[in-house]
């Protein structure tokens, strides 16, 4: 599935993290017609009504039910002509028929009914206030040296445009054989909704990674997903239980371990001691309130500066060796580098990205700001000499983006800010992705 990772996941992160997705689960980005064709299922309203009305008793039945519901909503002309189609969707939306434990069918049926009525579909999940500076960090130990997260859920500024853009390239970029392999995997795994991804880590004084923790918040059938991971892993994974009944999968020896806590997914890596279960125990102790969390630590205090509606937030204590490497690298325009970096994005009428660097004193802040402005000008000059095959419209949008960057120094802090119109952002992403799709395919 190399081609999926080639551009599809990049788009998911950009659109989800920066704009939010009105439908942030797996079945919302799959192409129903292509999926059903690969399964030999006739694509019409009558056949897909039968699929939509089936009980989602297996992962495959769930995927087919949800994609059928999606198709009925996205093809209103055909659905309105089918006897009983609206009544079926109303029964599912009301919870009277063909339900699953996570409410996937109910939520998708409500979206389908809105589409039939020509209305804006309701989101599958909405972003809670203070998500990234609060709850997202509460499972991480206080002494982590970097942490951050992305929100994929919708807010009041989220539109269907991002989801539509994300769906476009799947069949165009991923070869048919690989799409079928992906569908086979999805049929075994079942639907997955990703609400938020947060992560934290410890690194050495030289900037080498020591430990990493990734927390994925959403909705999934833990039994199905854990069985899928165990069956597809090249390593033999042993299943055990945590102190509060958490499902833990880990190899006998190795760097990583996986745990399911209710609907949340934890992935931990211990590069230094190769004792991932000890790291996992530490995380579970923080979750249980037995140890201080990242939110209570020094970097957690930095994240309190981020707005409650932030869609992306990240903070890192930069190792001293890394600071030296950046400033001494041949050709580097930077002579100083921040001790701490904080970044966050907020999506309103415009998407605003803010990056803030903190130095030991005011004397270092000014030269760093000047170096950033030099890099900005250098980027603009390079765009003036962009290769002929790069579309002029794309060059113009990228230049507009660079010209919109504002950098200011105040005391020992340098802050850069970029505000981009949402429509312009979507159009730029579409141009970038179109340019990526025109590239020649990789060799077999």
TAVEN-V984810 format. One record per pair of residues at least 6 apart in sequence whose C-alpha atoms are under 7 Angstrom apart, sorted by sequence separation. I is the first residue (numbers start at 0). J is the second residue. D is the distance in Angstrom with one decimal. If there is no record, write none. Layout:
I&J&D / I&J&D
This chain:
55&61&4.3 / 78&84&6.2 / 90&96&5.7 / 91&97&6.2 / 98&104&6.0 / 113&119&6.3 / 114&120&6.3 / 202&208&4.4 / 203&209&6.4 / 240&246&5.1 / 241&247&6.6 / 249&255&6.7 / 258&264&6.0 / 259&265&6.2 / 269&275&5.1 / 284&290&6.0 / 285&291&6.1 / 293&299&5.4 / 294&300&6.6 / 344&350&7.0 / 345&351&5.3 / 358&364&6.4 / 407&413&5.8 / 408&414&6.3 / 35&42&6.8 / 71&78&5.6 / 91&98&7.0 / 98&105&6.9 / 113&120&5.1 / 201&208&6.4 / 202&209&4.8 / 229&236&6.1 / 239&246&6.2 / 240&247&5.7 / 249&256&4.5 / 258&265&5.0 / 268&275&5.7 / 285&292&5.8 / 326&333&5.2 / 344&351&5.5 / 345&352&6.6 / 407&414&5.5 / 201&209&5.4 / 202&210&6.9 / 238&246&7.0 / 239&247&5.2 / 248&256&5.9 / 249&257&6.2 / 257&265&5.6 / 258&266&6.6 / 267&275&6.2 / 326&334&4.8 / 344&352&4.3 / 406&414&5.7 / 407&415&6.5 / 55&64&6.8 / 201&210&5.2 / 238&247&5.6 / 239&248&6.6 / 248&257&5.0 / 257&266&4.7 / 326&335&5.9 / 343&352&5.9 / 344&353&6.1 / 406&415&4.2 / 32&42&6.5 / 110&120&4.6 / 200&210&5.4 / 201&211&6.7 / 238&248&4.7 / 247&257&5.6 / 248&258&6.2 / 256&266&6.0 / 257&267&6.5 / 326&336&6.9 / 343&353&5.4 / 405&415&5.5 / 406&416&6.4 / 53&64&6.7 / 94&105&6.1 / 110&121&5.8 / 200&211&4.3 / 237&248&5.5 / 238&249&6.8 / 247&258&4.2 / 256&267&5.5 / 342&353&5.6 / 343&354&6.6 / 404&415&6.8 / 405&416&5.2 / 93&105&6.8 / 199&211&5.9 / 200&212&6.1 / 236&248&5.7 / 237&249&5.5 / 246&258&5.5 / 247&259&6.5 / 255&267&5.5 / 256&268&6.8 / 267&279&6.5 / 302&314&6.9 / 342&354&4.3 / 382&394&6.4 / 404&416&5.8 / 405&417&6.4 / 50&63&6.4 / 51&64&4.3 / 91&104&6.6 / 92&105&4.3 / 199&212&5.3 / 236&249&5.0 / 237&250&5.9 / 245&258&6.5 / 246&259&5.1 / 255&268&4.4 / 341&354&5.8 / 342&355&6.1 / 404&417&4.7 / 50&64&5.3 / 51&65&6.7 / 91&105&5.5 / 92&106&6.6 / 198&212&5.5 / 199&213&6.7 / 236&250&4.5 / 245&259&5.7 / 246&260&7.0 / 254&268&5.4 / 255&269&6.4 / 322&336&5.6 / 341&355&5.1 / 403&417&5.9 / 198&213&4.3 / 235&250&5.9 / 245&260&5.2 / 254&269&5.2 / 340&355&5.7 / 341&356&6.4 / 403&418&6.9 / 51&67&5.3 / 92&108&5.0 / 197&213&5.9 / 198&214&6.0 / 234&250&6.6 / 254&270&6.0 / 298&314&6.8 / 340&356&4.6 / 382&398&7.0 / 50&67&6.1 / 51&68&5.6 / 91&108&6.2 / 92&109&5.3 / 106&123&6.0 / 131&148&6.1 / 197&214&5.3 / 339&356&5.8 / 340&357&6.5 / 196&214&5.9 / 197&215&6.5 / 339&357&5.2 / 48&67&7.0 / 196&215&4.6 / 254&273&4.9 / 256&275&5.7 / 337&356&5.1 / 338&357&5.8 / 379&398&6.1 / 47&67&5.1 / 88&108&5.5 / 195&215&6.0 / 196&216&6.3 / 253&273&6.1 / 254&274&6.7 / 255&275&5.3 / 256&276&6.5 / 337&357&5.2 / 338&358&5.4 / 195&216&5.1 / 254&275&6.0 / 317&338&5.2 / 337&358&4.9 / 193&215&7.0 / 194&216&5.5 / 195&217&6.8 / 316&338&6.1 / 317&339&5.6 / 193&216&6.2 / 194&217&4.7 / 316&339&4.6 / 88&112&6.9 / 193&217&4.6 / 315&339&5.8 / 316&340&6.7 / 192&217&5.2 / 193&218&6.8 / 315&340&5.5 / 126&152&5.1 / 192&218&5.0 / 314&340&5.6 / 315&341&6.8 / 375&401&6.4 / 44&71&6.7 / 125&152&5.1 / 126&153&5.7 / 191&218&6.0 / 192&219&6.6 / 314&341&4.4 / 124&152&5.6 / 125&153&4.7 / 126&154&5.7 / 191&219&5.0 / 313&341&5.8 / 314&342&6.4 / 335&363&6.4 / 124&153&6.4 / 125&154&5.7 / 190&219&6.6 / 313&342&5.2 / 312&342&5.6 / 313&343&6.3 / 122&153&6.4 / 312&343&4.2 / 336&367&6.9 / 396&427&6.5 / 311&343&5.1 / 312&344&6.7 / 335&367&6.1 / 44&77&6.2 / 311&344&5.2 / 44&78&5.7 / 309&343&6.4 / 310&344&5.7 / 333&367&6.7 / 393&427&6.6 / 31&66&5.6 / 188&223&5.8 / 309&344&5.5 / 310&345&5.7 / 26&62&6.8 / 45&81&6.6 / 48&84&6.5 / 188&224&5.3 / 309&345&4.7 / 310&346&7.0 / 44&81&6.4 / 308&345&6.4 / 333&370&5.9 / 393&430&6.3 / 69&107&6.7 / 73&111&7.0 / 221&259&6.8 / 305&343&6.6 / 332&370&6.1 / 368&406&6.6 / 26&65&6.9 / 31&70&6.4 / 65&104&6.1 / 68&107&6.6 / 72&111&3.8 / 188&227&5.8 / 368&407&6.7 / 26&66&6.3 / 68&108&6.1 / 71&111&6.7 / 72&112&6.3 / 75&115&5.2 / 187&227&6.5 / 368&408&6.5 / 73&114&6.6 / 221&262&6.6 / 55&97&6.6 / 65&107&6.9 / 69&111&6.1 / 72&114&5.4 / 151&193&6.8 / 152&194&5.3 / 54&97&4.5 / 68&111&6.7 / 72&115&5.8 / 151&194&5.1 / 219&262&5.9 / 365&408&6.2 / 53&97&5.9 / 54&98&6.8 / 55&99&6.5 / 150&194&6.3 / 151&195&5.6 / 218&262&5.4 / 364&408&6.2 / 52&97&5.9 / 150&195&4.6 / 217&262&6.3 / 368&413&6.4 / 149&195&5.7 / 150&196&6.7 / 216&262&7.0 / 217&263&6.3 / 149&196&5.3 / 216&263&4.8 / 364&411&5.5 / 148&196&5.5 / 149&197&6.3 / 215&263&5.7 / 216&264&6.6 / 364&412&6.1 / 148&197&3.8 / 215&264&5.0 / 361&410&5.0 / 364&413&5.9 / 147&197&5.6 / 148&198&6.2 / 214&264&5.8 / 215&265&6.5 / 361&411&4.1 / 147&198&5.6 / 214&265&4.7 / 360&411&4.8 / 146&198&5.5 / 147&199&6.6 / 213&265&5.7 / 214&266&6.6 / 359&411&6.5 / 146&199&4.0 / 213&266&5.1 / 358&411&5.2 / 145&199&5.5 / 146&200&6.5 / 212&266&5.8 / 213&267&6.4 / 357&411&5.9 / 358&412&6.2 / 145&200&5.4 / 212&267&4.5 / 357&412&4.6 / 143&199&6.3 / 144&200&6.1 / 145&201&6.7 / 211&267&5.6 / 212&268&6.5 / 356&412&5.7 / 357&413&6.6 / 143&200&5.4 / 144&201&5.0 / 211&268&5.1 / 355&412&6.9 / 356&413&5.2 / 143&201&5.1 / 144&202&6.6 / 210&268&5.5 / 211&269&6.7 / 355&413&5.7 / 356&414&6.4 / 210&269&4.6 / 355&414&4.3 / 139&199&6.7 / 209&269&6.2 / 210&270&5.8 / 354&414&5.8 / 355&415&6.3 / 209&270&5.1 / 210&271&6.9 / 354&415&5.2 / 135&197&6.1 / 208&270&6.9 / 209&271&5.0 / 353&415&5.7 / 354&416&6.5 / 353&416&4.5 / 352&416&5.7 / 353&417&6.6 / 351&416&6.9 / 352&417&5.2 / 351&417&5.5 / 352&418&6.5 / 351&418&4.2 / 350&418&5.6 / 351&419&6.4 / 349&418&6.1 / 350&419&5.2 / 349&419&5.4 / 350&420&6.4 / 349&420&4.6 / 350&421&6.2 / 349&421&5.3 / 348&421&6.7 / 22&122&5.8 / 23&123&6.9 / 21&122&4.4 / 22&123&5.3 / 21&123&6.2 / 206&318&5.5 / 205&318&6.3 / 204&318&5.3 / 206&320&6.7 / 204&319&6.5 / 205&320&5.0 / 206&321&5.9 / 204&320&6.5 / 205&321&6.4 / 101&218&6.7 / 62&186&6.5 / 59&186&4.2 / 62&189&6.1 / 23&151&6.5 / 58&186&5.6 / 59&187&6.3 / 61&189&6.5 / 62&190&6.2 / 23&152&6.5 / 58&187&5.7 / 58&188&6.0 / 59&189&6.4 / 19&150&6.9 / 20&151&5.9 / 21&152&6.8 / 58&189&4.1 / 19&151&4.9 / 20&152&5.7 / 21&153&5.2 / 16&149&5.1 / 19&152&5.3 / 20&153&5.3 / 16&150&5.3 / 19&153&4.7 / 15&150&6.8 / 16&151&5.4 / 19&154&6.9 / 15&151&4.5 / 21&157&6.6 / 20&157&6.6 / 21&158&6.8 / 28&165&6.9 / 29&166&7.0 / 19&157&5.8 / 21&159&6.3 / 28&166&5.2 / 18&157&6.1 / 20&161&6.7 / 20&162&6.1 / 37&179&6.6 / 140&282&6.6 / 139&282&6.0 / 138&282&5.8 / 140&285&6.3 / 139&285&6.6 / 14&161&5.9 / 138&285&5.5 / 34&182&7.0 / 138&286&4.8 / 137&286&6.7 / 141&291&5.6 / 143&293&6.8 / 140&291&6.2 / 141&292&4.6 / 142&293&6.7 / 140&292&4.7 / 141&293&3.7 / 139&292&5.4 / 140&293&5.0 / 141&294&6.8 / 11&165&6.8 / 138&292&6.2 / 139&293&5.2 / 141&295&6.2 / 142&296&6.4 / 10&165&6.5 / 137&292&5.3 / 141&296&4.6 / 137&293&6.3 / 136&293&5.9 / 137&294&6.1 / 136&294&5.9 / 150&310&5.0 / 133&294&6.7 / 149&310&5.9 / 150&311&6.4 / 149&311&4.6 / 148&311&5.8 / 149&312&6.8 / 26&190&6.5 / 148&312&5.6 / 25&190&5.8 / 147&312&5.2 / 148&313&6.5 / 24&190&7.0 / 25&191&5.5 / 147&313&3.9 / 24&191&5.5 / 25&192&6.3 / 146&313&5.8 / 147&314&6.2 / 24&192&3.8 / 146&314&5.6 / 23&192&5.8 / 24&193&6.0 / 145&314&5.6 / 146&315&6.6 / 2&172&6.7 / 3&173&6.3 / 23&193&6.1 / 132&302&5.8 / 145&315&4.1 / 2&173&5.7 / 23&194&6.9 / 132&303&6.1 / 144&315&5.9 / 145&316&6.2 / 144&316&5.5 / 0&177&6.1 / 129&307&4.2 / 131&309&6.9 / 128&307&5.6 / 129&308&6.3 / 128&308&6.0 / 131&312&6.5 / 156&347&5.9 / 156&348&6.9 / 161&425&7.0 / 172&436&6.4 / 17&310&6.0 / 16&310&5.7 / 17&311&6.9 / 16&311&6.0 / 17&344&6.8 / 18&346&6.2 / 17&346&6.6
